[in-house]
Amino acid sequence: MAFDLVIKNGKVIDGTGAPAYRADVGITGDKISAVGVIGDDGSPSIDAEGRCLSPGFIDTHSHADCSMFLYPDCESYLRQGITTFIGGQCGDSNAPIFNWWMRKYWEYDMWNDIDPFVFSPRTIQPVERVLRTVYEKTGRRIEWRSFSEYAEHVAKQGLGCNMITLAGHSQIRADVMGLSQRRPPDGEEMKKIKAHIDEAFEAGVWGLSTGRDYPPSAYADFDEIVELAEYVRDLGGYYFTHWRRTGPRVGTPERPNRLAGITEPLEIALATGIKTQISHLATGFEIYPEDPRMDAYAARVTLEHIDGYIARGADVAFDVIPGNSGGICTTPYLASLFMPWLKEAGSLAQFIKNLGARDYRERLLALLQAGEWYAVNPNVCPSWDLKIYITESSRAAVGMNIREIARAAGRSSLETVFDLLLAEPRIRIMKYDKSDEEVRGLLSHPRGFVCTDTYATDLNGMYGNGMEIPEVLPHPHTYCAFPKYILKYGAGTLEERIHKLTGAPAAFMGIKGRGVIAEGNYADLLVIDCENLRTNENYIEPRVYPQGITHVIVNGREAVTPENAAVRRAGRILRK
């Protein structure tokens, strides 16, 4: 029997968690047609001697669908081994866009051109205003309006990964209700919301997502979400939610009860019977002063809380970002935290000059202490100065956080930030938002899967290009989240770690024929040099690919090879 491709001599880690075994894998068309010993029959082959062969990784929380029209190759995903992603998360989706557009974050750098602002953007804008700016900045026209039109556009241009997507509650609600976001939809508006959901399911979406920290989804009451969850359940769909953790991120929002934020989707799952995924889980507790031992305990209590609902019948899982510094983007410079004042000044040099003036500095200090600015807000986060570390500097101590530097200088933390900027305007930082102990604790759960919470892009990234001081840059997880889980946060054997990235999420989500190496399944496969797997994670220049994933096969086609600098678009839209 001739094959279209044979991967020979690999150590097969099949995605079930079972011990690895040596075998050849034959591929015919888009399927695995043989697993075992395959003789030399002249078929094209890859020699995987000394390397592992695993199923392609599944990213259970992605935003790549929203930027797919700009980055269809999905190169940053493929090169870290992701062959399937679930997009449309956090209430965001690229449709429907008949009337109003809700900001998705991929257009982050464009938003000041869409609707100029200093402190807080208005994140719902007329569609035509957004489309005009996107075209001016990218040269790409957005011509779709509905879910089916967007799916048709993506399929026509091709895509690097397999795409599963969701209907975004925030985008649907915004398109129907416009700026009237703080009230419940009336009867006619609810009919329109459900009509959009119907159209989305006809286009192949797998469920509904909400973003409970992001308007307008943040303003929906419990009854509205339950009604829509029941409607989606009856269509055979799932419910995904960015749970309520911070509240709307403007000024000093009312600090929500984090455990209650986790409890809400658990109650929805229990009340409706809908399969539910809690997005990028953290613990349900704020711990101050911070202590990694308490983080580990908080993770255990959070999981016990979730397990209690699972025991009562809630069909729930969750995903976790494999790192302690957030997900979708990262703040590169200390000065980036003060973007409103940089905008007012017109340049970094003028902002620093202004900061040298005593009365300007005193006024800025008072404003920050009063909690007017979310990014640096002691009222929202009393430990903000413990979370910001110096990563690159010619003068300050690299590796120290702001509080450590402040104590050594005998100054307050905010005054210390000003001192650092006056001495070195381009000092670079990274921000931590949780400890390794919390991440490992949450990922120890059998229903805890792994996600990037980023966009698929390339080495140019999505943010900050050509800017004097970027407000944000792509997060390193855009390029290395899944190797990072294997190398740093995974527990158990390599086979068990691979299972969490492949067979486990495929089984929970009902992604048929993927996630496991078996005859008859789709040929989404990775050849991994496990001995030389490296993340190459870099917070100074995050746009770098990992090493060790030597071949990526998607639907039976080689999408990434060592010799091929480009990638091939072999992905598909997986419709529910």
FENQUIBEL-V469704 format. One line per field, one symbol per residue. phi: phi as a letter, one per 20 degrees, with the letter a starting at -180 (. if undefined). A space follows every 50 residues. Layout:
phi = ???
This chain:
phi = .edfacddmeefdenenfgfbeadcdccmddedbcqedfednfgbceegm ceccfffdeebcdfffdgfecfflffegfdnedccddmemnebebececc degdnfegfeffefbgbdecfeedcggffffffgffedmdeedecdffff ffffffenbfdfddcceegffffffedmeeeedfffgffffffffffgff ffeofdrcdccfddfegfefegffffgfffffgfenddcdbfffcdngec ldfffffffffffgfffffffdmffcceekfcfecedbffbgffffffff fffffffffffeofeccbccfeadcncfbceecgfffdggfffffnafff ffffffegfffffffffffenfcffcbfffcfdgfeeddedbaeceffne efffffffemcfffffgfgfffebfdfdccddcbegffffffffffdedd belceebcfemdcmfnefcffbcgfgfgdbgfgffgeddfdnffffffgf ecffffffemefmcncebgnefedccdceffdfcflfbeecfebefcoee bcdclndfeccfedfecdedfbeeef
